[in-house]
Amino acid sequence: MKNISVTYDAKINTPYVDKKKWLWMLSMLYPLEGLLGIFLHYKTANEYWLLLPLIIAYCISPIADWVIGEDKNNPPDTA
């Protein structure tokens, strides 16, 4: 009986699969935040809703970026 050992290089023909591709759809919500503030102002007649886009852009987004951190699972250059 013959014993054959084969060593494979992990970089050869390994297709990259983006596991978070559905999260890219969330990028369409960011431009709508301005309309959300206008809509809520229209419904409630409260002027403070017009500050919502500024609060999201300058307070909530940086805090969320800090909490989530850097993505260590970036695609390779060949993808």
N, CA, C and O atoms as a Maestro MAE file, in Angstrom:
{
 s_m_m2io_version
 :::
 2.0.0
}

f_m_ct {
 s_m_title
 :::
 protein
 m_atom[316] {
  # First column is atom index #
  i_m_mmod_type
  r_m_x_coord
  r_m_y_coord
  r_m_z_coord
  i_m_residue_number
  s_m_chain_name
  s_m_pdb_residue_name
  s_m_pdb_atom_name
  i_m_atomic_number
  :::
  1 25 0.836 -1.157 0.000 1 A "MET " " N  " 7
  2 3 0.000 0.000 0.000 1 A "MET " " CA " 6
  3 2 0.892 1.236 0.000 1 A "MET " " C  " 6
  4 15 1.874 1.309 0.739 1 A "MET " " O  " 8
  5 25 0.534 2.207 -0.844 2 A "LYS " " N  " 7
  6 3 1.323 3.423 -0.955 2 A "LYS " " CA " 6
  7 2 0.702 4.530 -0.111 2 A "LYS " " C  " 6
  8 15 -0.517 4.704 -0.087 2 A "LYS " " O  " 8
  9 25 1.545 5.258 0.566 3 A "ASN " " N  " 7
  10 3 1.108 6.448 1.293 3 A "ASN " " CA " 6
  11 2 1.528 7.671 0.494 3 A "ASN " " C  " 6
  12 15 2.704 7.863 0.185 3 A "ASN " " O  " 8
  13 25 0.546 8.484 0.171 4 A "ILE " " N  " 7
  14 3 0.823 9.693 -0.594 4 A "ILE " " CA " 6
  15 2 0.431 10.887 0.260 4 A "ILE " " C  " 6
  16 15 -0.688 10.965 0.768 4 A "ILE " " O  " 8
  17 25 1.357 11.805 0.408 5 A "SER " " N  " 7
  18 3 1.042 13.020 1.154 5 A "SER " " CA " 6
  19 2 1.121 14.202 0.200 5 A "SER " " C  " 6
  20 15 2.078 14.342 -0.562 5 A "SER " " O  " 8
  21 25 0.112 15.037 0.254 6 A "VAL " " N  " 7
  22 3 0.031 16.193 -0.627 6 A "VAL " " CA " 6
  23 2 -0.131 17.431 0.240 6 A "VAL " " C  " 6
  24 15 -0.952 17.465 1.156 6 A "VAL " " O  " 8
  25 25 0.656 18.433 -0.063 7 A "THR " " N  " 7
  26 3 0.554 19.701 0.653 7 A "THR " " CA " 6
  27 2 -0.003 20.747 -0.305 7 A "THR " " C  " 6
  28 15 0.528 20.962 -1.394 7 A "THR " " O  " 8
  29 25 -1.078 21.388 0.121 8 A "TYR " " N  " 7
  30 3 -1.708 22.418 -0.704 8 A "TYR " " CA " 6
  31 2 -1.372 23.796 -0.156 8 A "TYR " " C  " 6
  32 15 -1.354 24.027 1.053 8 A "TYR " " O  " 8
  33 25 -1.109 24.693 -1.080 9 A "ASP " " N  " 7
  34 3 -0.917 26.090 -0.700 9 A "ASP " " CA " 6
  35 2 -2.301 26.731 -0.589 9 A "ASP " " C  " 6
  36 15 -3.121 26.596 -1.497 9 A "ASP " " O  " 8
  37 25 -2.560 27.412 0.497 10 A "ALA " " N  " 7
  38 3 -3.893 27.976 0.750 10 A "ALA " " CA " 6
  39 2 -4.243 29.099 -0.220 10 A "ALA " " C  " 6
  40 15 -5.419 29.434 -0.362 10 A "ALA " " O  " 8
  41 25 -3.266 29.685 -0.884 11 A "LYS " " N  " 7
  42 3 -3.533 30.818 -1.761 11 A "LYS " " CA " 6
  43 2 -3.899 30.399 -3.184 11 A "LYS " " C  " 6
  44 15 -4.292 31.248 -3.984 11 A "LYS " " O  " 8
  45 25 -3.783 29.154 -3.508 12 A "ILE " " N  " 7
  46 3 -4.030 28.710 -4.874 12 A "ILE " " CA " 6
  47 2 -5.516 28.408 -5.054 12 A "ILE " " C  " 6
  48 15 -6.084 27.578 -4.345 12 A "ILE " " O  " 8
  49 25 -6.133 29.095 -6.014 13 A "ASN " " N  " 7
  50 3 -7.526 28.866 -6.402 13 A "ASN " " CA " 6
  51 2 -8.500 28.891 -5.231 13 A "ASN " " C  " 6
  52 15 -9.426 28.083 -5.175 13 A "ASN " " O  " 8
  53 25 -8.300 29.791 -4.321 14 A "THR " " N  " 7
  54 3 -9.237 29.939 -3.217 14 A "THR " " CA " 6
  55 2 -10.119 31.140 -3.521 14 A "THR " " C  " 6
  56 15 -9.658 32.278 -3.437 14 A "THR " " O  " 8
  57 25 -11.378 30.908 -3.873 15 A "PRO " " N  " 7
  58 3 -12.239 32.057 -4.193 15 A "PRO " " CA " 6
  59 2 -12.601 32.836 -2.936 15 A "PRO " " C  " 6
  60 15 -12.844 32.261 -1.875 15 A "PRO " " O  " 8
  61 25 -12.630 34.150 -3.080 16 A "TYR " " N  " 7
  62 3 -13.001 34.993 -1.949 16 A "TYR " " CA " 6
  63 2 -14.518 35.141 -1.924 16 A "TYR " " C  " 6
  64 15 -15.136 35.459 -2.940 16 A "TYR " " O  " 8
  65 25 -15.105 34.911 -0.766 17 A "VAL " " N  " 7
  66 3 -16.547 35.068 -0.578 17 A "VAL " " CA " 6
  67 2 -16.758 36.125 0.500 17 A "VAL " " C  " 6
  68 15 -16.307 35.974 1.635 17 A "VAL " " O  " 8
  69 25 -17.450 37.193 0.126 18 A "ASP " " N  " 7
  70 3 -17.730 38.266 1.078 18 A "ASP " " CA " 6
  71 2 -18.892 37.837 1.962 18 A "ASP " " C  " 6
  72 15 -20.026 37.727 1.497 18 A "ASP " " O  " 8
  73 25 -18.609 37.597 3.232 19 A "LYS " " N  " 7
  74 3 -19.633 37.112 4.153 19 A "LYS " " CA " 6
  75 2 -20.569 38.221 4.604 19 A "LYS " " C  " 6
  76 15 -21.643 37.952 5.143 19 A "LYS " " O  " 8
  77 25 -20.167 39.459 4.387 20 A "LYS " " N  " 7
  78 3 -20.974 40.591 4.835 20 A "LYS " " CA " 6
  79 2 -21.543 41.376 3.660 20 A "LYS " " C  " 6
  80 15 -21.757 42.582 3.780 20 A "LYS " " O  " 8
  81 25 -21.791 40.727 2.536 21 A "LYS " " N  " 7
  82 3 -22.236 41.461 1.357 21 A "LYS " " CA " 6
  83 2 -23.620 42.069 1.536 21 A "LYS " " C  " 6
  84 15 -23.928 43.076 0.900 21 A "LYS " " O  " 8
  85 25 -24.452 41.490 2.375 22 A "TRP " " N  " 7
  86 3 -25.790 42.043 2.593 22 A "TRP " " CA " 6
  87 2 -25.726 43.327 3.416 22 A "TRP " " C  " 6
  88 15 -26.661 44.127 3.367 22 A "TRP " " O  " 8
  89 25 -24.662 43.541 4.160 23 A "LEU " " N  " 7
  90 3 -24.531 44.778 4.922 23 A "LEU " " CA " 6
  91 2 -24.256 45.979 4.021 23 A "LEU " " C  " 6
  92 15 -24.442 47.121 4.440 23 A "LEU " " O  " 8
  93 25 -23.812 45.730 2.783 24 A "TRP " " N  " 7
  94 3 -23.561 46.832 1.858 24 A "TRP " " CA " 6
  95 2 -24.858 47.550 1.509 24 A "TRP " " C  " 6
  96 15 -24.828 48.717 1.117 24 A "TRP " " O  " 8
  97 25 -25.992 46.875 1.643 25 A "MET " " N  " 7
  98 3 -27.275 47.512 1.342 25 A "MET " " CA " 6
  99 2 -27.618 48.595 2.368 25 A "MET " " C  " 6
  100 15 -28.419 49.486 2.085 25 A "MET " " O  " 8
  101 25 -27.018 48.522 3.549 26 A "LEU " " N  " 7
  102 3 -27.265 49.549 4.560 26 A "LEU " " CA " 6
  103 2 -26.704 50.909 4.150 26 A "LEU " " C  " 6
  104 15 -27.108 51.936 4.695 26 A "LEU " " O  " 8
  105 25 -25.779 50.919 3.196 27 A "SER " " N  " 7
  106 3 -25.211 52.195 2.756 27 A "SER " " CA " 6
  107 2 -26.246 53.063 2.051 27 A "SER " " C  " 6
  108 15 -26.045 54.270 1.919 27 A "SER " " O  " 8
  109 25 -27.332 52.481 1.601 28 A "MET " " N  " 7
  110 3 -28.391 53.270 0.972 28 A "MET " " CA " 6
  111 2 -29.221 54.028 1.998 28 A "MET " " C  " 6
  112 15 -29.935 54.963 1.634 28 A "MET " " O  " 8
  113 25 -29.148 53.652 3.261 29 A "LEU " " N  " 7
  114 3 -29.921 54.337 4.289 29 A "LEU " " CA " 6
  115 2 -29.293 55.662 4.701 29 A "LEU " " C  " 6
  116 15 -29.999 56.560 5.161 29 A "LEU " " O  " 8
  117 25 -27.999 55.797 4.547 30 A "TYR " " N  " 7
  118 3 -27.311 57.013 4.998 30 A "TYR " " CA " 6
  119 2 -27.806 58.276 4.289 30 A "TYR " " C  " 6
  120 15 -28.019 59.283 4.964 30 A "TYR " " O  " 8
  121 25 -28.001 58.277 2.966 31 A "PRO " " N  " 7
  122 3 -28.537 59.491 2.331 31 A "PRO " " CA " 6
  123 2 -29.985 59.790 2.716 31 A "PRO " " C  " 6
  124 15 -30.437 60.926 2.574 31 A "PRO " " O  " 8
  125 25 -30.707 58.802 3.193 32 A "LEU " " N  " 7
  126 3 -32.105 59.013 3.558 32 A "LEU " " CA " 6
  127 2 -32.282 59.658 4.926 32 A "LEU " " C  " 6
  128 15 -33.400 60.016 5.297 32 A "LEU " " O  " 8
  129 25 -31.212 59.810 5.672 33 A "GLU " " N  " 7
  130 3 -31.358 60.380 7.015 33 A "GLU " " CA " 6
  131 2 -31.808 61.837 6.964 33 A "GLU " " C  " 6
  132 15 -32.496 62.298 7.875 33 A "GLU " " O  " 8
  133 25 -31.439 62.560 5.932 34 A "GLY " " N  " 7
  134 3 -31.925 63.930 5.785 34 A "GLY " " CA " 6
  135 2 -33.428 63.976 5.564 34 A "GLY " " C  " 6
  136 15 -34.127 64.828 6.112 34 A "GLY " " O  " 8
  137 25 -33.912 63.045 4.751 35 A "LEU " " N  " 7
  138 3 -35.351 62.976 4.520 35 A "LEU " " CA " 6
  139 2 -36.101 62.523 5.763 35 A "LEU " " C  " 6
  140 15 -37.249 62.914 5.972 35 A "LEU " " O  " 8
  141 25 -35.468 61.710 6.581 36 A "LEU " " N  " 7
  142 3 -36.109 61.264 7.819 36 A "LEU " " CA " 6
  143 2 -36.356 62.439 8.756 36 A "LEU " " C  " 6
  144 15 -37.426 62.538 9.357 36 A "LEU " " O  " 8
  145 25 -35.386 63.318 8.884 37 A "GLY " " N  " 7
  146 3 -35.568 64.500 9.723 37 A "GLY " " CA " 6
  147 2 -36.678 65.398 9.210 37 A "GLY " " C  " 6
  148 15 -37.474 65.917 9.993 37 A "GLY " " O  " 8
  149 25 -36.736 65.586 7.889 38 A "ILE " " N  " 7
  150 3 -37.793 66.413 7.306 38 A "ILE " " CA " 6
  151 2 -39.156 65.758 7.494 38 A "ILE " " C  " 6
  152 15 -40.131 66.435 7.818 38 A "ILE " " O  " 8
  153 25 -39.229 64.448 7.293 39 A "PHE " " N  " 7
  154 3 -40.498 63.734 7.460 39 A "PHE " " CA " 6
  155 2 -40.999 63.813 8.900 39 A "PHE " " C  " 6
  156 15 -42.180 64.067 9.135 39 A "PHE " " O  " 8
  157 25 -40.111 63.598 9.856 40 A "LEU " " N  " 7
  158 3 -40.530 63.654 11.255 40 A "LEU " " CA " 6
  159 2 -40.925 65.075 11.664 40 A "LEU " " C  " 6
  160 15 -41.822 65.254 12.487 40 A "LEU " " O  " 8
  161 25 -40.264 66.079 11.098 41 A "HIS " " N  " 7
  162 3 -40.665 67.467 11.352 41 A "HIS " " CA " 6
  163 2 -42.054 67.731 10.774 41 A "HIS " " C  " 6
  164 15 -42.866 68.420 11.390 41 A "HIS " " O  " 8
  165 25 -42.320 67.190 9.604 42 A "TYR " " N  " 7
  166 3 -43.625 67.362 8.965 42 A "TYR " " CA " 6
  167 2 -44.729 66.702 9.787 42 A "TYR " " C  " 6
  168 15 -45.810 67.271 9.940 42 A "TYR " " O  " 8
  169 25 -44.469 65.513 10.315 43 A "LYS " " N  " 7
  170 3 -45.484 64.777 11.069 43 A "LYS " " CA " 6
  171 2 -45.723 65.346 12.462 43 A "LYS " " C  " 6
  172 15 -46.855 65.331 12.946 43 A "LYS " " O  " 8
  173 25 -44.682 65.846 13.113 44 A "THR " " N  " 7
  174 3 -44.832 66.269 14.508 44 A "THR " " CA " 6
  175 2 -44.795 67.783 14.696 44 A "THR " " C  " 6
  176 15 -45.153 68.269 15.768 44 A "THR " " O  " 8
  177 25 -44.377 68.530 13.696 45 A "ALA " " N  " 7
  178 3 -44.227 69.987 13.759 45 A "ALA " " CA " 6
  179 2 -43.234 70.408 14.842 45 A "ALA " " C  " 6
  180 15 -43.337 71.504 15.392 45 A "ALA " " O  " 8
  181 25 -42.288 69.547 15.140 46 A "ASN " " N  " 7
  182 3 -41.246 69.843 16.119 46 A "ASN " " CA " 6
  183 2 -39.949 70.122 15.354 46 A "ASN " " C  " 6
  184 15 -39.467 69.262 14.618 46 A "ASN " " O  " 8
  185 25 -39.388 71.308 15.524 47 A "GLU " " N  " 7
  186 3 -38.201 71.704 14.763 47 A "GLU " " CA " 6
  187 2 -36.949 70.925 15.143 47 A "GLU " " C  " 6
  188 15 -35.987 70.892 14.377 47 A "GLU " " O  " 8
  189 25 -36.949 70.308 16.296 48 A "TYR " " N  " 7
  190 3 -35.764 69.570 16.734 48 A "TYR " " CA " 6
  191 2 -35.484 68.345 15.860 48 A "TYR " " C  " 6
  192 15 -34.354 67.859 15.830 48 A "TYR " " O  " 8
  193 25 -36.486 67.847 15.155 49 A "TRP " " N  " 7
  194 3 -36.254 66.716 14.259 49 A "TRP " " CA " 6
  195 2 -35.329 67.092 13.107 49 A "TRP " " C  " 6
  196 15 -34.693 66.219 12.517 49 A "TRP " " O  " 8
  197 25 -35.248 68.368 12.784 50 A "LEU " " N  " 7
  198 3 -34.362 68.797 11.707 50 A "LEU " " CA " 6
  199 2 -32.890 68.671 12.099 50 A "LEU " " C  " 6
  200 15 -32.013 68.711 11.237 50 A "LEU " " O  " 8
  201 25 -32.621 68.521 13.378 51 A "LEU " " N  " 7
  202 3 -31.254 68.291 13.848 51 A "LEU " " CA " 6
  203 2 -30.848 66.818 13.776 51 A "LEU " " C  " 6
  204 15 -29.676 66.487 13.959 51 A "LEU " " O  " 8
  205 25 -31.801 65.943 13.515 52 A "LEU " " N  " 7
  206 3 -31.514 64.506 13.500 52 A "LEU " " CA " 6
  207 2 -30.390 64.119 12.529 52 A "LEU " " C  " 6
  208 15 -29.513 63.348 12.921 52 A "LEU " " O  " 8
  209 25 -30.372 64.616 11.276 53 A "PRO " " N  " 7
  210 3 -29.253 64.257 10.392 53 A "PRO " " CA " 6
  211 2 -27.895 64.700 10.931 53 A "PRO " " C  " 6
  212 15 -26.902 63.990 10.768 53 A "PRO " " O  " 8
  213 25 -27.845 65.859 11.566 54 A "LEU " " N  " 7
  214 3 -26.576 66.324 12.133 54 A "LEU " " CA " 6
  215 2 -26.147 65.458 13.311 54 A "LEU " " C  " 6
  216 15 -24.964 65.149 13.461 54 A "LEU " " O  " 8
  217 25 -27.095 65.070 14.135 55 A "ILE " " N  " 7
  218 3 -26.779 64.212 15.283 55 A "ILE " " CA " 6
  219 2 -26.294 62.849 14.811 55 A "ILE " " C  " 6
  220 15 -25.349 62.294 15.371 55 A "ILE " " O  " 8
  221 25 -26.943 62.310 13.781 56 A "ILE " " N  " 7
  222 3 -26.516 61.006 13.256 56 A "ILE " " CA " 6
  223 2 -25.123 61.114 12.638 56 A "ILE " " C  " 6
  224 15 -24.261 60.273 12.894 56 A "ILE " " O  " 8
  225 25 -24.901 62.153 11.822 57 A "ALA " " N  " 7
  226 3 -23.633 62.273 11.096 57 A "ALA " " CA " 6
  227 2 -22.453 62.605 11.997 57 A "ALA " " C  " 6
  228 15 -21.353 62.097 11.783 57 A "ALA " " O  " 8
  229 25 -22.666 63.455 13.008 58 A "TYR " " N  " 7
  230 3 -21.541 63.933 13.804 58 A "TYR " " CA " 6
  231 2 -21.439 63.315 15.192 58 A "TYR " " C  " 6
  232 15 -20.436 63.517 15.875 58 A "TYR " " O  " 8
  233 25 -22.436 62.578 15.621 59 A "CYS " " N  " 7
  234 3 -22.385 61.953 16.954 59 A "CYS " " CA " 6
  235 2 -22.513 60.434 16.883 59 A "CYS " " C  " 6
  236 15 -21.641 59.706 17.358 59 A "CYS " " O  " 8
  237 25 -23.601 59.965 16.289 60 A "ILE " " N  " 7
  238 3 -23.886 58.529 16.312 60 A "ILE " " CA " 6
  239 2 -22.939 57.751 15.399 60 A "ILE " " C  " 6
  240 15 -22.430 56.701 15.793 60 A "ILE " " O  " 8
  241 25 -22.693 58.252 14.178 61 A "SER " " N  " 7
  242 3 -21.804 57.532 13.254 61 A "SER " " CA " 6
  243 2 -20.373 57.398 13.775 61 A "SER " " C  " 6
  244 15 -19.822 56.300 13.695 61 A "SER " " O  " 8
  245 25 -19.736 58.455 14.307 62 A "PRO " " N  " 7
  246 3 -18.387 58.266 14.855 62 A "PRO " " CA " 6
  247 2 -18.346 57.322 16.056 62 A "PRO " " C  " 6
  248 15 -17.400 56.550 16.212 62 A "PRO " " O  " 8
  249 25 -19.369 57.386 16.898 63 A "ILE " " N  " 7
  250 3 -19.405 56.473 18.049 63 A "ILE " " CA " 6
  251 2 -19.577 55.034 17.573 63 A "ILE " " C  " 6
  252 15 -18.923 54.130 18.093 63 A "ILE " " O  " 8
  253 25 -20.448 54.812 16.591 64 A "ALA " " N  " 7
  254 3 -20.629 53.461 16.049 64 A "ALA " " CA " 6
  255 2 -19.351 52.968 15.383 64 A "ALA " " C  " 6
  256 15 -19.010 51.791 15.500 64 A "ALA " " O  " 8
  257 25 -18.641 53.849 14.688 65 A "ASP " " N  " 7
  258 3 -17.375 53.483 14.057 65 A "ASP " " CA " 6
  259 2 -16.338 53.096 15.101 65 A "ASP " " C  " 6
  260 15 -15.577 52.150 14.901 65 A "ASP " " O  " 8
  261 25 -16.303 53.811 16.194 66 A "TRP " " N  " 7
  262 3 -15.366 53.501 17.279 66 A "TRP " " CA " 6
  263 2 -15.724 52.179 17.958 66 A "TRP " " C  " 6
  264 15 -14.835 51.389 18.278 66 A "TRP " " O  " 8
  265 25 -17.011 51.931 18.180 67 A "VAL " " N  " 7
  266 3 -17.446 50.703 18.854 67 A "VAL " " CA " 6
  267 2 -17.206 49.484 17.967 67 A "VAL " " C  " 6
  268 15 -16.724 48.456 18.443 67 A "VAL " " O  " 8
  269 25 -17.538 49.590 16.683 68 A "ILE " " N  " 7
  270 3 -17.380 48.453 15.773 68 A "ILE " " CA " 6
  271 2 -15.907 48.163 15.524 68 A "ILE " " C  " 6
  272 15 -15.508 46.999 15.505 68 A "ILE " " O  " 8
  273 25 -15.101 49.181 15.337 69 A "GLY " " N  " 7
  274 3 -13.666 48.998 15.142 69 A "GLY " " CA " 6
  275 2 -13.299 48.692 13.702 69 A "GLY " " C  " 6
  276 15 -14.131 48.745 12.796 69 A "GLY " " O  " 8
  277 25 -12.025 48.370 13.521 70 A "GLU " " N  " 7
  278 3 -11.500 48.098 12.188 70 A "GLU " " CA " 6
  279 2 -11.868 46.689 11.754 70 A "GLU " " C  " 6
  280 15 -11.873 45.756 12.558 70 A "GLU " " O  " 8
  281 25 -12.175 46.551 10.476 71 A "ASP " " N  " 7
  282 3 -12.512 45.248 9.922 71 A "ASP " " CA " 6
  283 2 -11.224 44.504 9.589 71 A "ASP " " C  " 6
  284 15 -10.454 44.937 8.732 71 A "ASP " " O  " 8
  285 25 -10.998 43.406 10.257 72 A "LYS " " N  " 7
  286 3 -9.776 42.620 10.042 72 A "LYS " " CA " 6
  287 2 -9.917 41.632 8.883 72 A "LYS " " C  " 6
  288 15 -8.949 40.966 8.517 72 A "LYS " " O  " 8
  289 25 -11.109 41.535 8.309 73 A "ASN " " N  " 7
  290 3 -11.376 40.547 7.275 73 A "ASN " " CA " 6
  291 2 -11.586 41.234 5.929 73 A "ASN " " C  " 6
  292 15 -12.635 41.070 5.305 73 A "ASN " " O  " 8
  293 25 -10.598 42.001 5.479 74 A "ASN " " N  " 7
  294 3 -10.699 42.687 4.201 74 A "ASN " " CA " 6
  295 2 -10.416 41.717 3.057 74 A "ASN " " C  " 6
  296 15 -9.705 40.731 3.245 74 A "ASN " " O  " 8
  297 25 -10.970 41.989 1.868 75 A "PRO " " N  " 7
  298 3 -10.710 41.094 0.739 75 A "PRO " " CA " 6
  299 2 -9.266 41.210 0.274 75 A "PRO " " C  " 6
  300 15 -8.645 42.260 0.436 75 A "PRO " " O  " 8
  301 25 -8.731 40.147 -0.297 76 A "PRO " " N  " 7
  302 3 -7.361 40.210 -0.814 76 A "PRO " " CA " 6
  303 2 -7.294 41.110 -2.048 76 A "PRO " " C  " 6
  304 15 -8.326 41.440 -2.632 76 A "PRO " " O  " 8
  305 25 -6.098 41.504 -2.439 77 A "ASP " " N  " 7
  306 3 -5.919 42.389 -3.592 77 A "ASP " " CA " 6
  307 2 -6.327 41.725 -4.899 77 A "ASP " " C  " 6
  308 15 -6.676 42.420 -5.853 77 A "ASP " " O  " 8
  309 25 -6.292 40.417 -4.965 78 A "THR " " N  " 7
  310 3 -6.633 39.719 -6.201 78 A "THR " " CA " 6
  311 2 -8.132 39.570 -6.398 78 A "THR " " C  " 6
  312 15 -8.571 39.169 -7.476 78 A "THR " " O  " 8
  313 25 -8.923 39.883 -5.390 79 A "ALA " " N  " 7
  314 3 -10.382 39.703 -5.511 79 A "ALA " " CA " 6
  315 2 -11.000 40.807 -6.323 79 A "ALA " " C  " 6
  316 15 -12.214 40.818 -6.527 79 A "ALA " " O  " 8
  :::
 }
 m_bond[315] {
  # First column is bond index #
  i_m_from
  i_m_to
  i_m_order
  :::
  1 1 2 1
  2 2 3 1
  3 3 4 2
  4 3 5 1
  5 5 6 1
  6 6 7 1
  7 7 8 2
  8 7 9 1
  9 9 10 1
  10 10 11 1
  11 11 12 2
  12 11 13 1
  13 13 14 1
  14 14 15 1
  15 15 16 2
  16 15 17 1
  17 17 18 1
  18 18 19 1
  19 19 20 2
  20 19 21 1
  21 21 22 1
  22 22 23 1
  23 23 24 2
  24 23 25 1
  25 25 26 1
  26 26 27 1
  27 27 28 2
  28 27 29 1
  29 29 30 1
  30 30 31 1
  31 31 32 2
  32 31 33 1
  33 33 34 1
  34 34 35 1
  35 35 36 2
  36 35 37 1
  37 37 38 1
  38 38 39 1
  39 39 40 2
  40 39 41 1
  41 41 42 1
  42 42 43 1
  43 43 44 2
  44 43 45 1
  45 45 46 1
  46 46 47 1
  47 47 48 2
  48 47 49 1
  49 49 50 1
  50 50 51 1
  51 51 52 2
  52 51 53 1
  53 53 54 1
  54 54 55 1
  55 55 56 2
  56 55 57 1
  57 57 58 1
  58 58 59 1
  59 59 60 2
  60 59 61 1
  61 61 62 1
  62 62 63 1
  63 63 64 2
  64 63 65 1
  65 65 66 1
  66 66 67 1
  67 67 68 2
  68 67 69 1
  69 69 70 1
  70 70 71 1
  71 71 72 2
  72 71 73 1
  73 73 74 1
  74 74 75 1
  75 75 76 2
  76 75 77 1
  77 77 78 1
  78 78 79 1
  79 79 80 2
  80 79 81 1
  81 81 82 1
  82 82 83 1
  83 83 84 2
  84 83 85 1
  85 85 86 1
  86 86 87 1
  87 87 88 2
  88 87 89 1
  89 89 90 1
  90 90 91 1
  91 91 92 2
  92 91 93 1
  93 93 94 1
  94 94 95 1
  95 95 96 2
  96 95 97 1
  97 97 98 1
  98 98 99 1
  99 99 100 2
  100 99 101 1
  101 101 102 1
  102 102 103 1
  103 103 104 2
  104 103 105 1
  105 105 106 1
  106 106 107 1
  107 107 108 2
  108 107 109 1
  109 109 110 1
  110 110 111 1
  111 111 112 2
  112 111 113 1
  113 113 114 1
  114 114 115 1
  115 115 116 2
  116 115 117 1
  117 117 118 1
  118 118 119 1
  119 119 120 2
  120 119 121 1
  121 121 122 1
  122 122 123 1
  123 123 124 2
  124 123 125 1
  125 125 126 1
  126 126 127 1
  127 127 128 2
  128 127 129 1
  129 129 130 1
  130 130 131 1
  131 131 132 2
  132 131 133 1
  133 133 134 1
  134 134 135 1
  135 135 136 2
  136 135 137 1
  137 137 138 1
  138 138 139 1
  139 139 140 2
  140 139 141 1
  141 141 142 1
  142 142 143 1
  143 143 144 2
  144 143 145 1
  145 145 146 1
  146 146 147 1
  147 147 148 2
  148 147 149 1
  149 149 150 1
  150 150 151 1
  151 151 152 2
  152 151 153 1
  153 153 154 1
  154 154 155 1
  155 155 156 2
  156 155 157 1
  157 157 158 1
  158 158 159 1
  159 159 160 2
  160 159 161 1
  161 161 162 1
  162 162 163 1
  163 163 164 2
  164 163 165 1
  165 165 166 1
  166 166 167 1
  167 167 168 2
  168 167 169 1
  169 169 170 1
  170 170 171 1
  171 171 172 2
  172 171 173 1
  173 173 174 1
  174 174 175 1
  175 175 176 2
  176 175 177 1
  177 177 178 1
  178 178 179 1
  179 179 180 2
  180 179 181 1
  181 181 182 1
  182 182 183 1
  183 183 184 2
  184 183 185 1
  185 185 186 1
  186 186 187 1
  187 187 188 2
  188 187 189 1
  189 189 190 1
  190 190 191 1
  191 191 192 2
  192 191 193 1
  193 193 194 1
  194 194 195 1
  195 195 196 2
  196 195 197 1
  197 197 198 1
  198 198 199 1
  199 199 200 2
  200 199 201 1
  201 201 202 1
  202 202 203 1
  203 203 204 2
  204 203 205 1
  205 205 206 1
  206 206 207 1
  207 207 208 2
  208 207 209 1
  209 209 210 1
  210 210 211 1
  211 211 212 2
  212 211 213 1
  213 213 214 1
  214 214 215 1
  215 215 216 2
  216 215 217 1
  217 217 218 1
  218 218 219 1
  219 219 220 2
  220 219 221 1
  221 221 222 1
  222 222 223 1
  223 223 224 2
  224 223 225 1
  225 225 226 1
  226 226 227 1
  227 227 228 2
  228 227 229 1
  229 229 230 1
  230 230 231 1
  231 231 232 2
  232 231 233 1
  233 233 234 1
  234 234 235 1
  235 235 236 2
  236 235 237 1
  237 237 238 1
  238 238 239 1
  239 239 240 2
  240 239 241 1
  241 241 242 1
  242 242 243 1
  243 243 244 2
  244 243 245 1
  245 245 246 1
  246 246 247 1
  247 247 248 2
  248 247 249 1
  249 249 250 1
  250 250 251 1
  251 251 252 2
  252 251 253 1
  253 253 254 1
  254 254 255 1
  255 255 256 2
  256 255 257 1
  257 257 258 1
  258 258 259 1
  259 259 260 2
  260 259 261 1
  261 261 262 1
  262 262 263 1
  263 263 264 2
  264 263 265 1
  265 265 266 1
  266 266 267 1
  267 267 268 2
  268 267 269 1
  269 269 270 1
  270 270 271 1
  271 271 272 2
  272 271 273 1
  273 273 274 1
  274 274 275 1
  275 275 276 2
  276 275 277 1
  277 277 278 1
  278 278 279 1
  279 279 280 2
  280 279 281 1
  281 281 282 1
  282 282 283 1
  283 283 284 2
  284 283 285 1
  285 285 286 1
  286 286 287 1
  287 287 288 2
  288 287 289 1
  289 289 290 1
  290 290 291 1
  291 291 292 2
  292 291 293 1
  293 293 294 1
  294 294 295 1
  295 295 296 2
  296 295 297 1
  297 297 298 1
  298 298 299 1
  299 299 300 2
  300 299 301 1
  301 301 302 1
  302 302 303 1
  303 303 304 2
  304 303 305 1
  305 305 306 1
  306 306 307 1
  307 307 308 2
  308 307 309 1
  309 309 310 1
  310 310 311 1
  311 311 312 2
  312 311 313 1
  313 313 314 1
  314 314 315 1
  315 315 316 2
  :::
 }
}
